[in-house]
């Protein structure tokens, strides 16, 4: 009888452990399903919004090649990199392109990343755009971060074959 009671006690404690593990598993499943539903409903809107931001911002950034336009839209991670004299030298090179004559649009997408460690959701977007300028074509890469319900630029690169001409 004593042995039977000991076994019955072990079975009860094992049952409690299984119930707790089952509950934790259910919570994880619900969390993953919620994240999936969030990504499926919000993702297309973020793609649309980020593309619209890029398509409206590139003409502003290239209009007069004013570095303050970039600085005013820069994310907190990009802002410390926009220091003088490097920024002035970079924009001197950009100005070699002249004015934009045709914007061909941007291609890319937004991505939602979820960090299980600290339960944060990060939204980023990356786009490549092409345009023709007075002195030649250029490809622009723009990466964005979505913070406090606004898109901010985390990277802006301009590549053109005219930079390699003497």
C-alpha positions as a Markdown table, in Angstrom:
| # | Residue | x | y | z |
|---|---|---|---|---|
| 1 | Unk | 0.0 | 0.0 | 0.0 |
| 2 | Unk | 2.8 | 2.4 | 0.8 |
| 3 | Unk | 4.4 | 1.7 | -2.5 |
| 4 | Unk | 1.1 | 2.2 | -4.4 |
| 5 | Unk | 0.6 | 5.6 | -2.7 |
| 6 | Unk | 4.1 | 6.7 | -3.7 |
| 7 | Unk | 3.5 | 5.8 | -7.3 |
| 8 | Unk | 0.2 | 7.5 | -7.3 |
| 9 | Unk | 1.9 | 10.7 | -5.9 |
| 10 | Unk | 4.4 | 10.6 | -8.7 |
| 11 | Unk | 1.7 | 10.2 | -11.3 |
| 12 | Unk | -0.1 | 13.2 | -9.9 |
| 13 | Unk | 3.0 | 15.4 | -10.0 |
| 14 | Unk | 3.8 | 14.2 | -13.5 |
| 15 | Unk | 0.3 | 15.1 | -14.5 |
| 16 | Unk | 0.8 | 18.6 | -13.2 |
| 17 | Unk | 4.0 | 19.0 | -15.1 |
| 18 | Unk | 2.3 | 17.8 | -18.3 |
| 19 | Unk | -0.5 | 20.3 | -17.8 |
| 20 | Unk | 1.9 | 23.2 | -17.3 |
| 21 | Unk | 3.9 | 22.1 | -20.4 |
| 22 | Unk | 0.7 | 21.8 | -22.4 |
| 23 | Unk | -0.4 | 25.3 | -21.3 |
| 24 | Unk | 3.0 | 26.8 | -22.2 |
| 25 | Unk | 2.8 | 25.0 | -25.6 |
| 26 | Unk | -0.7 | 26.5 | -26.2 |
| 27 | Unk | 0.5 | 30.0 | -25.3 |
| 28 | Unk | 3.4 | 29.7 | -27.8 |
| 29 | Unk | 1.0 | 28.4 | -30.5 |
| 30 | Unk | -1.4 | 31.4 | -29.9 |
| 31 | Unk | 1.6 | 33.8 | -29.9 |
| 32 | Unk | 2.9 | 32.5 | -33.2 |
| 33 | Unk | -0.6 | 32.5 | -34.8 |
| 34 | Unk | -1.1 | 36.1 | -33.6 |
| 35 | Unk | 2.3 | 37.2 | -35.1 |
| 36 | Unk | 1.4 | 35.4 | -38.4 |
| 37 | Unk | -2.0 | 37.1 | -38.6 |
| 38 | Unk | -0.4 | 40.5 | -37.8 |
| 39 | Unk | 2.2 | 40.0 | -40.5 |
| 40 | Unk | -0.4 | 39.0 | -43.1 |
| 41 | Unk | -2.7 | 41.9 | -42.4 |
| 42 | Unk | -0.1 | 44.6 | -41.8 |
| 43 | Unk | 2.6 | 43.5 | -44.2 |
| 44 | Unk | 0.9 | 44.6 | -47.5 |
| 45 | Unk | 0.1 | 48.0 | -46.0 |
| 46 | Unk | 3.7 | 48.5 | -44.9 |
| 47 | Unk | 4.9 | 47.6 | -48.4 |
| 48 | Unk | 2.6 | 50.1 | -49.9 |
| 49 | Unk | 3.4 | 52.8 | -47.4 |
| 50 | Unk | 7.2 | 52.3 | -47.6 |
| 51 | Unk | 7.2 | 52.3 | -51.4 |
| 52 | Unk | 5.2 | 55.5 | -51.4 |
| 53 | Unk | 7.7 | 57.1 | -49.0 |
| 54 | Unk | 10.6 | 56.2 | -51.2 |
| 55 | Unk | 8.9 | 57.3 | -54.4 |
| 56 | Unk | 8.1 | 60.7 | -52.8 |
| 57 | Unk | 11.4 | 61.2 | -50.9 |
| 58 | Unk | 13.9 | 60.4 | -53.7 |
| 59 | Unk | 12.9 | 63.4 | -55.8 |
| 60 | Unk | 13.1 | 65.6 | -52.7 |
| 61 | Unk | 16.6 | 64.3 | -51.8 |
| 62 | Unk | 17.9 | 64.8 | -55.4 |
| 63 | Unk | 16.2 | 68.1 | -56.3 |
| 64 | Unk | 19.0 | 70.4 | -55.2 |
| 65 | Unk | 21.3 | 67.7 | -53.6 |
| 66 | Unk | 20.9 | 69.4 | -50.3 |
| 67 | Unk | 22.4 | 67.2 | -47.5 |
| 68 | Unk | 19.9 | 68.8 | -45.0 |
| 69 | Unk | 17.1 | 67.0 | -46.7 |
| 70 | Unk | 18.7 | 63.7 | -45.9 |
| 71 | Unk | 19.6 | 64.7 | -42.4 |
| 72 | Unk | 16.0 | 65.8 | -41.6 |
| 73 | Unk | 14.7 | 62.3 | -42.6 |
| 74 | Unk | 17.5 | 60.2 | -41.1 |
| 75 | Unk | 17.0 | 57.5 | -38.5 |
| 76 | Unk | 18.8 | 57.6 | -35.2 |
| 77 | Unk | 21.2 | 54.9 | -36.6 |
| 78 | Unk | 22.1 | 57.0 | -39.7 |
| 79 | Unk | 22.3 | 60.4 | -38.1 |
| 80 | Unk | 25.7 | 59.9 | -36.3 |
| 81 | Unk | 27.2 | 58.9 | -39.7 |
| 82 | Unk | 26.2 | 62.2 | -41.4 |
| 83 | Unk | 29.1 | 64.2 | -40.2 |
| 84 | Unk | 31.2 | 66.9 | -41.9 |
| 85 | Unk | 33.3 | 67.1 | -44.0 |
| 86 | Unk | 32.4 | 63.6 | -45.2 |
| 87 | Unk | 28.8 | 64.5 | -46.0 |
| 88 | Unk | 29.8 | 67.6 | -48.0 |
| 89 | Unk | 32.3 | 65.5 | -50.0 |
| 90 | Unk | 29.6 | 62.9 | -50.7 |
| 91 | Unk | 27.1 | 65.5 | -51.8 |
| 92 | Unk | 29.7 | 67.2 | -54.0 |
| 93 | Unk | 30.0 | 63.8 | -55.8 |
| 94 | Unk | 26.2 | 63.4 | -56.0 |
| 95 | Unk | 25.9 | 66.9 | -57.6 |
| 96 | Unk | 28.0 | 65.7 | -60.6 |
| 97 | Unk | 24.8 | 64.0 | -61.7 |
| 98 | Unk | 22.9 | 67.3 | -62.1 |
| 99 | Unk | 19.2 | 67.5 | -61.9 |
| 100 | Unk | 16.9 | 64.5 | -62.2 |
| 101 | Unk | 15.2 | 64.3 | -65.6 |
| 102 | Unk | 13.3 | 61.0 | -65.1 |
| 103 | Unk | 12.5 | 58.9 | -62.1 |
| 104 | Unk | 11.9 | 55.3 | -63.0 |
| 105 | Unk | 10.5 | 54.2 | -59.6 |
| 106 | Unk | 11.6 | 51.9 | -56.8 |
| 107 | Unk | 11.4 | 48.2 | -56.2 |
| 108 | Unk | 11.6 | 46.5 | -52.8 |
| 109 | Unk | 9.6 | 45.6 | -49.8 |
| 110 | Unk | 9.1 | 46.0 | -46.1 |
| 111 | Unk | 9.9 | 43.3 | -43.6 |
| 112 | Unk | 8.7 | 42.7 | -40.1 |
| 113 | Unk | 11.1 | 41.0 | -37.7 |
| 114 | Unk | 10.1 | 39.8 | -34.3 |
| 115 | Unk | 12.7 | 39.2 | -31.6 |
| 116 | Unk | 11.5 | 36.6 | -29.1 |
| 117 | Unk | 14.2 | 37.5 | -26.6 |
| 118 | Unk | 12.9 | 41.0 | -25.8 |
| 119 | Unk | 9.5 | 40.7 | -27.6 |
| 120 | Unk | 10.1 | 43.6 | -30.0 |
| 121 | Unk | 8.8 | 44.0 | -33.5 |
| 122 | Unk | 11.1 | 45.8 | -35.9 |
| 123 | Unk | 9.9 | 47.0 | -39.3 |
| 124 | Unk | 12.4 | 47.7 | -42.0 |
| 125 | Unk | 12.2 | 48.2 | -45.8 |
| 126 | Unk | 14.8 | 48.2 | -48.6 |
| 127 | Unk | 14.4 | 49.6 | -52.1 |
| 128 | Unk | 16.4 | 50.1 | -55.2 |
| 129 | Unk | 15.4 | 52.9 | -57.5 |
| 130 | Unk | 16.7 | 54.1 | -60.8 |
| 131 | Unk | 16.6 | 57.6 | -62.3 |
| 132 | Unk | 18.1 | 59.5 | -65.2 |
| 133 | Unk | 19.9 | 62.8 | -64.5 |
| 134 | Unk | 21.3 | 65.5 | -66.7 |
| 135 | Unk | 24.7 | 63.9 | -66.7 |
| 136 | Unk | 23.8 | 60.2 | -66.7 |
| 137 | Unk | 21.8 | 57.4 | -65.0 |
| 138 | Unk | 22.0 | 56.4 | -61.3 |
| 139 | Unk | 20.8 | 53.6 | -59.1 |
| 140 | Unk | 19.8 | 54.6 | -55.5 |
| 141 | Unk | 19.5 | 52.3 | -52.6 |
| 142 | Unk | 17.3 | 53.4 | -49.7 |
| 143 | Unk | 16.8 | 51.5 | -46.6 |
| 144 | Unk | 14.1 | 52.5 | -44.1 |
| 145 | Unk | 13.2 | 52.0 | -40.5 |
| 146 | Unk | 9.6 | 52.4 | -39.2 |
| 147 | Unk | 9.7 | 54.1 | -35.8 |
| 148 | Unk | 6.9 | 55.8 | -33.9 |
| 149 | Unk | 4.6 | 55.4 | -36.9 |
| 150 | Unk | 7.0 | 57.2 | -39.4 |
| 151 | Unk | 9.4 | 56.0 | -41.9 |
| 152 | Unk | 13.0 | 57.2 | -41.5 |
| 153 | Unk | 16.0 | 56.7 | -43.8 |
| 154 | Unk | 18.6 | 54.3 | -42.4 |
| 155 | Unk | 20.7 | 54.1 | -45.6 |
| 156 | Unk | 20.9 | 56.1 | -48.8 |
| 157 | Unk | 23.4 | 55.3 | -51.5 |
| 158 | Unk | 23.7 | 56.7 | -55.0 |
| 159 | Unk | 25.7 | 54.8 | -57.6 |
| 160 | Unk | 26.4 | 56.0 | -61.1 |
| 161 | Unk | 28.9 | 55.2 | -63.9 |
| 162 | Unk | 29.7 | 59.0 | -64.2 |
| 163 | Unk | 31.5 | 58.8 | -60.8 |
| 164 | Unk | 34.2 | 56.8 | -62.6 |
| 165 | Unk | 34.7 | 59.2 | -65.5 |
| 166 | Unk | 37.5 | 61.7 | -65.3 |
